[in-house]
């Protein structure tokens, strides 16, 4: 079955293959990105994350 990390990587690769943008992949995987003004960007990407799952 693989580790949790293996499943997360597979999920990320699968989303990349279907064209999901990296920012949405990070949101789906609950990655916290802190770079410059990204700290001020609080959009949740809820709709895009839902689309990534369907």
Secondary structure, DSSP 8 states (H G I E B T S, - for coil): ---HHHHHHHHHHHHHHTT--HHHHHHHTT-----GGGGG-----HHHHHHHH-
